[in-house]
Amino acid sequence: MPKTHPAFYRYWSLATALALPVVEFFAEVAMKGFWGYYEVVRVVISVVCLTLLVHSWFMQRRYTQSRWRLGFWTLLLSLVVLGPIWLGVNVLRFYAYPSNWNRWELWQNVCYLQYRVEQLAQVLGIAVVLWMIIDLARWLAKRSFRKLP
């Protein structure tokens, strides 16, 4: 039996969670929809992606050797998990659209929640970029100090 590379165990769930929304998008565009089941497919993809990203975090927790790296992976996966959450809230927004004026407030609250998810994604994106800059600076500092005589 062939032995699988450890990177496969560590990253398969992350790669699958990132690929599913892309596959859904291209299937929706190419097939002109899912025969009327747009929102059901989106909810299923959202839940599957959330599950895969939680699994990915547990895999990173198992294989990561330093707290610094685990913090980075937690921040990065938190950013990525906001995509399926936004997709799920978008489905909720679709079904909360008011058919009469009595439910208008519910729809506005769902829209507000979706807007807050977008804002949180922007903040986490900035935090991930800053963390990467700091990590690169730390790596360059370690590398440059080793080469000094």
N, C-alpha and C positions, 0 to 999 in steps of 0.2 A: 504494500500500500504506500503510495507516494506521500512524503511528509510535506505538509503545507507550511509556507513561510509564516513566521510570527506576525509580520506586518499585516497579513491577510486577516488574522484574528483580531488585530487591533483596529483596523480601519474599514472592514467590510460594511459594518452598519452605518458608518458615517458616509461612505461612498454611495450606498443604496439610498440613504435618506436625502442626499443631495441630488441623486439622479431621478428619483420618483417625480418631483414636480416638473422637471424638464420633460420627462416622458409624457406626463399628463398634458403639458402645454402643447407638445408636438402632436399628440394623439387628438387633442381637441381641435387643433388647426387643420390637421390632415383629414380627419374623419368628419369634420364639421359637427363635432359634438359626440356625446355618448348616448345617442338615441333618447334624449330627454332626461337622462340621469346625471346632468352636469353636477348638481349640488351634492348628490349622494357620493359620486366619485371623489369630489373634493373633500368631503368629510372623511371618507375612508383613507385617502392619501394623507390628510392632515393627522389623523390618529396614528397611522402606520409610521409616518415620519417622526412624530413625537416619541413613539415607542423606540424606534431605532436610534434616535439621538440620546435618549436616556441610557440605552444599552451601550452606545458609544462612550458616554461619560464614564460608565462603570469600567469599560475596557481601558480607557485612558487612566483611570484611577488605579487600576491594577498594574499597568505597565510603566507608568511615569515614575521616575526616580526622585525627583525633587518637588518640593512644594511650589516653587516658582513656576515650573512647567505645568503642574496640576492647576494652579491658579490661571495660567494662560489658557489651558484647554477648557476650563470651566467658563471663562469669559467668552471664548470663541464659540463654544457650543451653546451658550446662552444667547448669543447673537443669532446663531443659525436656527435655534428653536423658535425664534420669534416669527420666522417665515410660516411654518405650519400653524402657529397660533393665529397669525393674521389671516391665513386662509380659512381657518375655522370660524373666526369672527366675521369674515366676509360672507360665509354661508349663513351664519346667524342673521346678518344684515339683510340678506336676500329674503329669508323667511319672515323677518320682522317688518318688512315693508308694509306700511299701513294701507289697508283697503278702505278704512274709514278714519276720520279725524280722532277717534278715541284712542288709537294705538300710536299716534304720531310721536309721543314722548318716548316710547320704548325704542322706536327706530332711531331717534336722535341720540339716545343714550348708547345704542350699539355703534353708531357712527363715531361718537365721542370716544368710545373704548378702542375702536380701530385706529383712530387718530393717535391715541396715547400709545398704542403698540408701535406705531410708526415712529413716534418721538423717542421711545425707549430704544428702538433699533438704531436710531441715529446716535444716541448717546453711547450705546454699547459699541457701535462701529468706531466712533472716535476713540473710545477707551482701548479697543483692540489695536488700532493703528499706533496709539501712543505706547502701548505695551510692546509692540513689535519694534518701535524705534528705540526704546530703552533696552530691550533685549539685544538688539543689534549693537548698540553702544557698549553694553557690557561685554559682549563677545569680542568686539574690536579692541576694547581695553585689555582684556585678558590676553588676546593674541599679540598685541603690540608690546606688552610688558614682558612676555616670554622671550622675545627676540632681542631685547636689550642686553648688552654685554655685562 
